[in-house]
Amino acid sequence: MSLDAKVETYIITSAQGNVGVNRNFLEGLKKCCEFYNGEILVQPMRGLNNDDEELVLKSILSGYHIVSKDQKLNDKIRVSNYEILPQQIIPLTGLERFTQSDVSTIFASPKQFLRVVPNSNRDLPKVLMSTGAVTLPRYNQNRIGLIAERDHTFGAILVQVKGKTKYHYRQLSALKNGEFFDLGMRFSGTETPLFVRPEAMILGDWHCGDTDPDVRAETFEMIQRYKPKVVVIHDFFNGYSINHHDKNDKVKLAQNRDKLSLEDELRLAAEELEKIVEVCDGNTGIYLVKSNHDEWLEKYLSNGEFISDSQNAVLGAELFIENVRGNDPLVEGIRKYYKFPSNVTFLSRDDDLKILGWQLGSHGDLGANGGKPGIRTIEKAHGRSITGHSHTPQIFRNAWVVGTSTYLKLDYNEGLSSWLNTHGFLYSNRKPQLVNIVEGTHRF
């Protein structure tokens, strides 16, 4: 008999009082529940009026597990009821300090937000997230009500727990017709669940040389399993050999005197790109988003630092000439060691990559007009987008951010950290999903 702990699956959604239910979405949640042999938990919310709260729960949803108080799913993740008003614009505001230091918490709201909060110098951060709703939108027709109606999301959080401390969570986001996806499986009402290739898979920042080997292996398994039509990669090149942040740090230079050369890094990037091409379906488009670490090479060349860098001088001079000719030095540097096929595209800073209305071609490190970035700035600029850069996953309405594919501790993120190994999917229903890799697995 296996000694492994049993996997328990919960699908957590919320319901507004005295409001109709999106029946097709509810039927899809039931199918999803059957698929995973799980349980649906419904968190109640106030209705249009304070006395509406219980009415819908006593009728259509009466047969489901109603969670009106805090409920622990295991020791590291729980459902909590803070009576967030359905029309609240940003439902997670001010709640970080009221949750336990190392316990991820799910809150009832008809919007899907996600915020990662560091709580330890070594352990994984906690995550605050809101559910989305199974009920139809019903709000006062004033300014805040009209905003709430536009932001209303038919959604739920799928949580799988194993033992006392292990868990995975994923967002389920549905159209008005109730259709949603989980790990490539399409759920729509009473229809039989069906696998559909994701439109895109957006990888957490890759950083060749600092990529966690367990994350790398699981990522390749995910690509082969789910067969996304497009794979998007952020910060593919690491640039450690020419890091301008450390060039005057004599201690680090002494400690890293045997570090990779620029040639080593470009060879490594070429080998890694070749492996990704091999792992992907031959018809899969591979897009490398222009990112800040890529531009370390351009800065190194434009400042002429290669001239006094005996380790990298010759290669640096060759790439300098390519740069003067208007070519991307990173692309030309990788091409020296790997003649990549036509399905590989290196995007420039000014290139868009829009799939089903979602901007996937922005790294997330620049704001408008080259200004400072921020999730609100990104949302205003792009509307629907999935970006990278921060190594910290986030959902802020339709601005979604993936995490990192690196080790969670590198020499530049000492102390408290909110980094997570998180990829994103975009499905044919124009809805995204974030998927974490924890201890080498993305699911139970």
C-alpha angles and dihedrals in degrees: 000000000000117000091205115121116253117260114233121194127205129182109202122195136153135236129205117222120259093004130121120256125240091241097191091052091048091051089050091051089052090052090048089049090053090047091057097029088239142138132252116229118194121201113204122227133186117271128223087296128033093246093055095077102102103033100088091041092058093054126030097011098038093110095057131086104267112205109200096156135043112294126189115221089185134327093286105042133040145167114242133190114213093158093243108191111246092232095052106127098215106023099190095056112135097356100108094086094049096058123082114269097251104021122101112222136205119208131194115250137133087236130072114230130155129194127178116211123195114229105163143035090230113013127079115276123249121252128219115199140167124221114223117228141271091207129084120258116269119165140148111275095242129106098280092041093052090049090049091051091053092048096045110127127194098220153126141192119244111209127185117191128191119190121325101315113019123091145151125203133189135180119244110203121183138194120235087268089060098248115146140158137224119188091336096313114124118217119189121164114294093340119121110264111259133194114239123179112251114247091228143359115207113201125215112251105300107202102185108233094027096056112125106243093218091051090046093053093047091046091054089048089052092050091051093044100046099029098209115205090227132025117202120197128195126198092001093165117061103197094202092143092060100031106158091197091068102035093103096036102104094186094055092043090054093046092049101040089126094050124133117284122230088258090053091051094048091047089049091049090049092051091047093049090050090052092050090050088051092050094048126079111263090246094050115115112226116203125186110201116219104251140178095259089055088057093055085079092053091049091049090053098042091051090051092233092144090069092071095033103093092186094057104021102111096043090042091055091051092050091045089060091049090050092050088053089057097256124133105256093209092054091047091045093053091043089061089069104027130031095211120205128253094262089070114087127183108205123215124222090262096048121105123210105194120175120178089343095308120122107227098160099079121090093204099234096106129060127204115313090006093301128142116298128237136156093255091050090049091049092050092047102043108018099202110030144146112207139166135201104101096070085222120103117229142169118204105169104290095350107095126181129197124214131228137292093208133095107289091236120054129159093266101053103059119164125008113020136185094188118135134175098245134157129185135223128202115203135201091258087067092249126123132214132199118220123192127210109214122178089349098308134095096195143008 
